[in-house]
C-alpha cells in the first residue's frame, strides 16, 4: 500500500561507512539487485546486503588499492583487480580464495565474467597495449558469450569476436572518453555512455549507429537496459533518464540526489543505485512503477519532429536475437570444478611455489555477520539448494518523513539528514533509514590508477603469483577537489556566545563584520579572474589557440591556465607541438600544486602530450642530419629538443610523486610508465 499511495518517485535508502579509507570501486549484483561489493584503498573487498548496515564478509589478500570488482552472474563468486595488476577470485559460498591471477603489470580498471562462467576479461594499464590507445574503462560480454565489447578513454568502442580472436568493428562517433557499454538483453544492439554527455546505440548487424541521446546534463556514468529490453536507463550526475530508440526519444527524466552514480541494478521493478564519496557509500531507490517507459516523449528534451512513436515498445525494426545454448555444459563443469575446489585442500589443487603458498595464506574471507551470510550464501553441499526468500520491494517513505543515515564514530553516532527529491528536482521532507554500521579496520593502504588493455584470462587454470611491494612514501597534504567543508572557514566563528564558549559576547555589528571578513578580497580576486578569462576568450575567438594559451601563461595565474587546459584537453586535436613548448613548464607547477584539481589537469595534459608527440619528438631527435638547408625541419628539431629537455625535468617530478600513497600516486605511476622511453 505504501508503494501505491505515495507520491515519491526516488529516495535515499541508506548511507554507510564502507571502508576505513577511501572507497575506490564498487559493483551491484545484477541478478538480485540486493548484493554490493566495495573495494577500498585499505586493500579490502567488503560484501554488503543492500539496506543492511553491517558488512557481511571482508575479503583480504590484495596489497594495494582495489580498483575494480565484478560478480559473476549467479553472484556466488567475486573477482577484484588491484593497483598492482593482480586479480583475486573468491568463492563467496565457501568463503575462500579460489585463484590469484598475475597476468597484468599495472592497475586493473575493468572486469567482466563470461556469461557461461568459465572465463573473465580484464582491462589494465599495462605497457603492452592491445586494441586501444588509452585506458579501457569497461568490458562487456554479449549474452551468447561470443563477443566482447570494450570502451576506452580514446573515445572508441571496439567489438571483438572471441571465436575468431580478432576485432570485428570499431565505433568512433563519441567525442570523449567512453565510460560504459552494455549489450541489449535480447537483440543485436549495443549501448554506450560517454563523458561527451551522450548515450549512443549501435546496430550489431549493420554495425552502424541507430540512435544518440541529447539533453544529458553531465557525464554518463552508468547505463542499464530494462530486463525486457523495452528501454534504456542512463545515470548521470543527480539525474536518471529513460530512453527509447528508432526514433530517438526520452520517455522520462527523474531527478535523484545521488551525485556521481556508479552502478545500477533492477529488482522488483525498483532501480537500485549506488554512489560513493571518500569512504562513504550511499544507496538510492527509484520506483520504476512511477517512471514512464513508453508513450509520449518529454517535451523540450528531444524535438520529435512529429514522428509517431512505434506501437511496439521494443521498436519497429525486427532485429536478430542472440542464440543462447539450451543447456549449459560449461556452467555444469564450472559447478563441478568449484565443488572440487571446495572439497580438496589447497595443496591438491595445484603445486604452488613458496610465494604461492604465502599469497594464499595472506588471502582470506572473514565472515563478519554470520546471520546475514547464512541467509544469503547458503552452502550448496546438499543435493538441492533451498530457494532463497523472495525479496520484497523497498517501501517508499512518506512525503513528510525524514531520512537519517547513521555513520559510526568511536563512542558516538552522527546522523545525516537527507531530503527527498521529487520528480521536478524540488526538495521534500527527509526520509527514514538506517542504523549504525560496523567499521572494518585497515591492513595496508595504497592507491588508485587508470587503465589500458584488454586481456582475456581463464579462470580454470591457476597462475603463479609474484607480488613485490615497496614501502610507499606518505602522501603530501593537498586540497581535494571534492570535499564536504570549505577551506579556511571556522564554523565556530558564526556561533553565538551560548554555543561558543571561547568567544565573548558578540553584538550584531561585530557578527556582521566577522561574516564579511575576506569578502572584499574575494570579490577583487574573482573580478580579476573574470577579466583575465575574458581577455583569453577574446584571443581564442580569433582562432589562435597558441596565442590564447600564451596570454593565459603571461598572467601568472595558474587558475587561468587550468581553465584553458581543461578546454583544450576535451579536444585533443587542438594540441600542437607549439603548445607543448609553452605549457610544459606550467605543467611542472601544476603537478606540484596543493590543489587536487590542478594536479589532475596537469596529469591529463602531460598524458596527452606524451601519447601524441613523444613518437614525433623521438624520431626527430634520432634522425640523421639532413643534406642542405631545411628551415622547417630545423625549427621542428629545436622545438622537439626543448620539449625533450622539459620532459626530462618532469620525469623527476613524476618519479617522486609516483611513490606516494593513494589515487594520486597511482596516477603518477601511470605517467611514469608512459615516460619510461625518456630514459633510453
Rosetta blueprint (number, residue, H / E / L):
1 X L
2 X H
3 X H
4 X H
5 X H
6 X L
7 X L
8 X L
9 X L
10 X E
11 X E
12 X E
13 X E
14 X E
15 X E
16 X E
17 X E
18 X L
19 X L
20 X L
21 X L
22 X L
23 X E
24 X E
25 X E
26 X E
27 X E
28 X E
29 X L
30 X L
31 X L
32 X L
33 X L
34 X L
35 X E
36 X E
37 X E
38 X E
39 X E
40 X E
41 X L
42 X L
43 X L
44 X L
45 X E
46 X E
47 X E
48 X E
49 X E
50 X L
51 X L
52 X L
53 X L
54 X L
55 X L
56 X L
57 X E
58 X E
59 X E
60 X E
61 X L
62 X L
63 X L
64 X L
65 X L
66 X E
67 X E
68 X E
69 X E
70 X E
71 X E
72 X L
73 X L
74 X L
75 X L
76 X L
77 X E
78 X E
79 X E
80 X E
81 X E
82 X E
83 X L
84 X L
85 X L
86 X L
87 X E
88 X E
89 X E
90 X E
91 X E
92 X L
93 X L
94 X L
95 X L
96 X E
97 X E
98 X E
99 X E
100 X E
101 X E
102 X L
103 X L
104 X L
105 X L
106 X L
107 X L
108 X E
109 X E
110 X E
111 X E
112 X E
113 X E
114 X L
115 X L
116 X L
117 X L
118 X L
119 X E
120 X E
121 X E
122 X E
123 X E
124 X E
125 X L
126 X L
127 X L
128 X L
129 X L
130 X L
131 X L
132 X L
133 X L
134 X L
135 X L
136 X E
137 X E
138 X E
139 X E
140 X E
141 X E
142 X L
143 X L
144 X L
145 X L
146 X L
147 X E
148 X E
149 X E
150 X E
151 X E
152 X E
153 X L
154 X L
155 X L
156 X L
157 X E
158 X E
159 X E
160 X E
161 X E
162 X L
163 X L
164 X L
165 X L
166 X E
167 X E
168 X E
169 X E
170 X E
171 X E
172 X L
173 X L
174 X L
175 X L
176 X L
177 X L
178 X E
179 X E
180 X E
181 X E
182 X E
183 X E
184 X L
185 X L
186 X L
187 X E
188 X L
189 X E
190 X E
191 X E
192 X E
193 X E
194 X E
195 X L
196 X L
197 X L
198 X L
199 X E
200 X E
201 X E
202 X E
203 X E
204 X L
205 X L
206 X L
207 X L
208 X E
209 X E
210 X E
211 X E
212 X E
213 X L
214 X L
215 X L
216 X L
217 X L
218 X L
219 X L
220 X L
221 X L
222 X E
223 X E
224 X E
225 X E
226 X L
227 X L
228 X L
229 X L
230 X L
231 X L
232 X E
233 X E
234 X E
235 X E
236 X E
237 X L
238 X L
239 X E
240 X E
241 X E
242 X E
243 X E
244 X E
245 X L
246 X L
247 X L
248 X L
249 X E
250 X E
251 X E
252 X E
253 X E
254 X E
255 X E
256 X L
257 X L
258 X L
259 X L
260 X L
261 X E
262 X E
263 X E
264 X E
265 X E
266 X E
267 X E
268 X L
269 X L
270 X E
271 X E
272 X E
273 X E
274 X E
275 X E
276 X E
277 X E
278 X L
279 X L
280 X E
281 X E
282 X E
283 X E
284 X E
285 X E
286 X E
287 X E
288 X H
289 X H
290 X H
291 X L
292 X L
293 X L
294 X L
295 X L
296 X L
297 X L
298 X L
299 X L
300 X L
301 X L
302 X L
303 X L
304 X L
305 X L
306 X L
307 X L
308 X L
309 X L
310 X L
311 X L
312 X L
313 X L
314 X L
315 X L
316 X L
317 X L
318 X L
319 X L
320 X L
321 X E
322 X L
323 X L
324 X L
325 X L
326 X L
327 X L
328 X L
329 X H
330 X H
331 X H
332 X H
333 X H
334 X H
335 X H
336 X H
337 X H
338 X H
339 X H
340 X H
341 X H
342 X H
343 X H
344 X L
345 X L
346 X H
347 X H
348 X H
349 X H
350 X L
351 X L
352 X L
353 X L
354 X H
355 X H
356 X H
357 X H
358 X H
359 X H
360 X H
361 X H
362 X H
363 X L
364 X E
365 X E
366 X E
367 X E
368 X L
369 X L
370 X H
371 X H
372 X H
373 X H
374 X H
375 X H
376 X H
377 X L
378 X L
379 X L
380 X L
381 X L
382 X L
383 X L
384 X L
385 X L
386 X L
387 X L
388 X L
389 X L
390 X L
391 X L
392 X L
393 X L
394 X L
395 X L
396 X L
397 X L
398 X L
399 X L
400 X L
401 X L
402 X L
403 X E
404 X E
405 X E
406 X E
407 X E
408 X E
409 X E
410 X L
411 X L
412 X E
413 X E
414 X E
415 X E
416 X E
417 X E
418 X E
419 X E
420 X E
421 X E
422 X L
423 X L
424 X L
425 X L
426 X L
427 X E
428 X E
429 X E
430 X E
431 X L
432 X L
433 X L
434 X L
435 X L
436 X L
437 X L
438 X L
439 X L
440 X L
441 X L
442 X L
443 X L
444 X L
445 X L
446 X L
447 X L
448 X L
449 X L
450 X L
451 X L
452 X L
453 X E
454 X E
455 X E
456 X E
457 X E
458 X E
459 X L
460 X L
461 X L
462 X L
463 X L
464 X L
465 X L
466 X L
467 X L
468 X L
469 X L
470 X L
471 X L
472 X L
473 X E
474 X L
475 X L
476 X L
477 X L
478 X L
479 X E
480 X L
481 X L
482 X L
483 X L
484 X L
485 X L
486 X L
487 X L
488 X L
489 X L
490 X L
491 X H
492 X H
493 X H
494 X H
495 X L
496 X L
497 X L
498 X L
499 X L
500 X L
501 X L
502 X L
503 X L
504 X L
505 X L
506 X L
507 X L
508 X H
509 X H
510 X H
511 X H
512 X H
513 X H
514 X H
515 X H
516 X H
517 X L
518 X L
519 X H
520 X H
521 X H
522 X H
523 X H
524 X H
525 X H
526 X H
527 X H
528 X H
529 X H
530 X H
531 X H
532 X H
533 X H
534 X H
535 X H
536 X H
537 X H
538 X H
539 X H
540 X H
541 X H
542 X L
543 X L
544 X L
545 X H
546 X H
547 X H
548 X H
549 X H
550 X H
551 X H
552 X H
553 X H
554 X H
555 X L
556 X L
557 X L
558 X H
559 X H
560 X H
561 X H
562 X H
563 X H
564 X H
565 X H
566 X H
567 X H
568 X H
569 X H
570 X H
571 X L
572 X H
573 X H
574 X H
575 X L
576 X L
577 X H
578 X H
579 X H
580 X H
581 X H
582 X H
583 X H
584 X H
585 X H
586 X H
587 X H
588 X H
589 X H
590 X H
591 X H
592 X L
593 X L
594 X L
595 X E
596 X H
597 X H
598 X H
599 X H
600 X H
601 X H
602 X H
603 X H
604 X H
605 X H
606 X H
607 X H
608 X H
609 X H
610 X H
611 X H
612 X H
613 X H
614 X H
615 X H
616 X H
617 X H
618 X H
619 X H
620 X H
621 X H
622 X H
623 X L
624 X L
625 X L
626 X L
627 X L
628 X L
629 X L
630 X L
631 X H
632 X H
633 X H
634 X H
635 X H
636 X H
637 X H
638 X H
639 X H
640 X H
641 X H
642 X H
643 X H
644 X H
645 X H
646 X H
647 X H
648 X H
649 X H
650 X H
651 X H
652 X H
653 X H
654 X H
655 X H
656 X H
657 X H
658 X L
659 X L
660 X E
661 X L
662 X L
663 X H
664 X H
665 X H
666 X H
667 X H
668 X H
669 X H
670 X H
671 X H
672 X H
673 X H
674 X H
675 X L
676 X H
677 X H
678 X H
679 X H
680 X L
